[in-house]
Amino acid sequence: MLDVCESSPSYIRAIAPYQPGKPISELAREMGLEEGSIVKLASNENPAGVSPLARRAIEAHLEGLARYPDGNGFELKQALAARYRVGQDQIVLGNGSNDVLELVARCFLGTGTSAVMSQHAFVVYHLATQVAGAARVEIPARAFGHDLTAMAGAVREDTRVIWIANPNNPTGTFVPAAEVEAFLRRVPRRVVVVVDEAYNEYLPDALQSDSVRWLQQFPNLVLTRTFSKAYGLAGLRVGFALAHPEIADLMNRVRQPFNVSSIAQAAAQAALNDRDFVDGSVDLNRSGMRQIVEGLDRLRLNCIPSFGNFVSFQVGAAGQVYQRLLKQGVIVRPIGVYGLPEHLRVTIGLPAENERFLSALRTALHA
């Protein structure tokens, strides 16, 4: 290692970089496949594509690309404030929801502090905590999901942040609203609780709750959401946090200027109002989930019941099966880094993509 790199903090040098889902172009090069023949079901993207309203907004703003975006995101914040009935001073915009997660870590974590998280939870919580130099307190999962009782009991004097994904990625598990609310009552107000609701739109009506109203009762709560999933804007990277005005103010102080592009802001504002597209995406996901789960059942593979737009399933030789799928032009996600070395995660796709995956999986299992 270069001498100059030795001066970097040890906790930075120890970071294992985030590994995204394999891009279609990369697999095409590696396997000599045509890009059009490849099915990517690895990154929990929306198979329905982009909202028509968002597409029109993108086209309408192309001529303004020579100008910097509105650094405050006024119009998008105005739309979000109206949708969620919060003040604009409670909103933090991010370059994807990952960005706002990092902002929380930068504001509240550092050396000598700790963050509590669940086993099998979103790996960015680990990364954000480690980048800040804080200690990770990882609580064993309960049925692949969050054990909120144990997490509340694990809060230490130096704990400053608790990370919760609901629904959780990559396991798809969900904690009912009543349990989350009870947990918030137990946690000391000096600890920031981040509830990451990236997959909230996919929840059935019976499980939907007005979590935003909790902000009035719990000033230490931060809710994060994204336009990358049900809204179909993963390539534009736009997410947001809802929080108490004083927490939002701190996050905005460390937020990079112009962190959300003008195109992303315009597209997100339009997508927010395209209920037909979102409803159609949710319906497509619901039917696709049935298709995938029934197919896995026929193959006698156990899967973790999921409330997101993906499902994780157990297959003994996960690494080998993953490689066999790649050779057939089907990309899924290995999740050994999440402590699940025998599982793969597959995103719900279009009906033909789901069938292609199941057929390829059948071949991979019997190779």
Stockholm file with secondary structure:
# STOCKHOLM 1.0

chainA/1-367         MLDVCESSPSYIRAIAPYQPGKPISELAREMGLEEGSIVKLASNENPAGVSPLARRAIEAHLEGLARYPDGNGFELKQALAARYRVGQDQIVLGNGSNDVLELVARCFLGTGTSAVMSQHAFVVYHLATQVAGAARVEIPARAFGHDLTAMAGAVREDTRVIWIANPNNPTGTFVPAAEVEAFLRRVPRRVVVVVDEAYNEYLPDALQSDSVRWLQQFPNLVLTRTFSKAYGLAGLRVGFALAHPEIADLMNRVRQPFNVSSIAQAAAQAALNDRDFVDGSVDLNRSGMRQIVEGLDRLRLNCIPSFGNFVSFQVGAAGQVYQRLLKQGVIVRPIGVYGLPEHLRVTIGLPAENERFLSALRTALHA
#=GR chainA/1-367 SS CCHHHHTSCHHHHTCCCCCCCCCHHHHHHHHTCCGGGCEECSSCCCTTCSCHHHHHHHHHTGGGTTSCCCTTCHHHHHHHHHHHTCCGGGEEEESSHHHHHHHHHHHHCCTTCEEEEETTCCHHHHHHHHHTTCEEEEECCBTTBCCHHHHHHTCCTTEEEEEEESSCTTTCCCCCHHHHHHHHHHSCTTSEEEEECTTGGGSCGGGCCCGGGHHHHCTTEEEEEESSSTTCCGGGCCEEEEECHHHHHHHHHHSCTTCSCHHHHHHHHHHHTCHHHHHHHHHHHHHHHHHHHHHHHHTTCCBCCCSSSEEEEECTTHHHHHHHHHHTTEECEECGGGTCTTEEEEECCCHHHHHHHHHHHHHHHTC
#=GC SS_cons         CCHHHHTSCHHHHTCCCCCCCCCHHHHHHHHTCCGGGCEECSSCCCTTCSCHHHHHHHHHTGGGTTSCCCTTCHHHHHHHHHHHTCCGGGEEEESSHHHHHHHHHHHHCCTTCEEEEETTCCHHHHHHHHHTTCEEEEECCBTTBCCHHHHHHTCCTTEEEEEEESSCTTTCCCCCHHHHHHHHHHSCTTSEEEEECTTGGGSCGGGCCCGGGHHHHCTTEEEEEESSSTTCCGGGCCEEEEECHHHHHHHHHHSCTTCSCHHHHHHHHHHHTCHHHHHHHHHHHHHHHHHHHHHHHHTTCCBCCCSSSEEEEECTTHHHHHHHHHHTTEECEECGGGTCTTEEEEECCCHHHHHHHHHHHHHHHTC
//
